[in-house]
Amino acid sequence: MKSHVPETHKKDITVKLACGSIAGLLGQTFTYPLDVVRRQMQVQQIMTSKSTAMRGTIETLVLIVQTQGWKQIFSGLSINYLKVVPSVAIGFTVYDVMKGFLQVPSRDETLDGRDS
């Protein structure tokens, strides 16, 4: 994300927060269905005997979609955004600020040094 930011704005804290927010939003959106599957598998294992329990991630994902629909895969995602997006944004921003404070070279600077 930061590679698409103009050089004049890279040190701006609001840009860092925005990049972290977008990264958190995208990451949570893509991984949330797997979290739903994990929770369903845990509940299923408690509620039924081991012989009838779901077997794998893909099988469970397909079963959830068939029985409960696509909406169930993303049920609760919007509330999860309220927790995850600010957390990731702050975490990424603090990481970037501390790298600058400790004078750790960014990945772009390291790659530029290797190419020459």
C-alpha positions as CSV (number, residue, x, y, z in Angstrom):
1,M,0.0,0.0,0.0
2,K,2.7,2.4,1.0
3,S,4.5,1.9,-2.4
4,H,1.6,3.7,-4.1
5,V,1.8,6.8,-1.8
6,P,3.7,9.8,-3.3
7,E,7.1,10.4,-1.7
8,T,6.0,13.7,-0.3
9,H,3.2,12.1,1.8
10,K,5.1,8.9,3.0
11,K,6.0,10.5,6.4
12,D,2.5,11.7,7.1
13,I,1.0,9.9,10.1
14,T,-2.5,10.0,8.7
15,V,-1.3,8.3,5.5
16,K,0.3,5.6,7.7
17,L,-3.0,5.2,9.6
18,A,-5.0,5.0,6.4
19,C,-2.7,2.4,4.9
20,G,-2.8,0.4,8.1
21,S,-6.6,0.7,8.1
22,I,-7.0,-0.5,4.6
23,A,-4.6,-3.4,5.2
24,G,-6.5,-4.4,8.3
25,L,-9.8,-4.2,6.4
26,L,-8.7,-6.3,3.5
27,G,-6.9,-8.8,5.7
28,Q,-9.9,-9.3,7.9
29,T,-12.3,-9.5,5.0
30,F,-10.2,-12.3,3.4
31,T,-9.6,-14.3,6.6
32,Y,-12.9,-13.9,8.3
33,P,-14.6,-16.8,6.5
34,L,-11.9,-19.2,7.8
35,D,-12.6,-17.9,11.3
36,V,-16.3,-18.7,10.9
37,V,-15.4,-22.2,9.7
38,R,-13.1,-22.7,12.7
39,R,-15.8,-21.7,15.1
40,Q,-18.4,-23.9,13.4
41,M,-16.0,-26.8,13.6
42,Q,-15.3,-26.3,17.3
43,V,-19.0,-26.0,18.1
44,Q,-19.9,-29.0,15.9
45,Q,-17.3,-31.1,17.7
46,I,-18.8,-30.3,21.1
47,M,-22.4,-30.8,20.0
48,T,-22.0,-34.1,18.2
49,S,-20.1,-37.4,18.5
50,K,-16.8,-37.6,16.8
51,S,-18.1,-40.0,14.1
52,T,-20.5,-37.4,12.7
53,A,-18.3,-34.4,13.1
54,M,-17.2,-32.4,10.1
55,R,-13.9,-33.4,8.7
56,G,-12.1,-30.5,7.1
57,T,-12.0,-26.8,6.4
58,I,-13.2,-27.0,2.8
59,E,-15.9,-29.5,3.6
60,T,-17.1,-27.4,6.5
61,L,-17.1,-24.2,4.3
62,V,-19.2,-25.9,1.6
63,L,-21.6,-27.3,4.2
64,I,-22.1,-23.9,5.8
65,V,-22.8,-22.3,2.4
66,Q,-25.2,-25.1,1.4
67,T,-27.1,-25.1,4.7
68,Q,-26.9,-21.5,5.9
69,G,-26.0,-19.5,2.8
70,W,-23.2,-17.2,1.8
71,K,-24.3,-14.5,4.3
72,Q,-23.4,-16.8,7.2
73,I,-19.8,-16.8,6.1
74,F,-19.6,-13.1,6.6
75,S,-22.0,-12.8,9.5
76,G,-20.5,-10.6,12.2
77,L,-17.8,-9.2,10.0
78,S,-18.9,-5.6,10.3
79,I,-18.7,-5.7,14.1
80,N,-15.3,-7.3,13.8
81,Y,-14.1,-4.4,11.7
82,L,-14.7,-2.1,14.7
83,K,-12.1,-4.1,16.7
84,V,-9.6,-5.2,14.1
85,V,-9.2,-2.2,11.7
86,P,-8.2,0.4,14.3
87,S,-5.9,-2.1,16.0
88,V,-4.1,-3.0,12.8
89,A,-3.9,0.7,11.8
90,I,-2.3,1.7,15.1
91,G,0.0,-1.3,15.1
92,F,1.3,-0.6,11.6
93,T,1.7,3.1,12.3
94,V,3.6,2.5,15.6
95,Y,5.8,0.0,13.8
96,D,6.6,2.5,11.0
97,V,7.2,5.4,13.4
98,M,9.6,3.2,15.5
99,K,11.5,2.1,12.4
100,G,12.0,5.7,11.6
101,F,13.0,6.6,15.2
102,L,15.5,3.8,15.3
103,Q,16.7,4.6,11.8
104,V,16.0,1.1,10.4
105,P,16.0,1.4,6.6
106,S,12.8,0.7,4.8
107,R,12.4,-2.2,2.5
108,D,12.5,0.2,-0.5
109,E,15.8,1.7,0.6
110,T,17.3,-1.8,1.2
111,L,16.2,-3.0,-2.3
112,D,17.6,0.2,-3.9
113,G,21.0,-0.5,-2.3
114,R,21.1,-4.0,-3.6
115,D,20.2,-3.1,-7.2
116,S,23.2,-0.7,-7.6
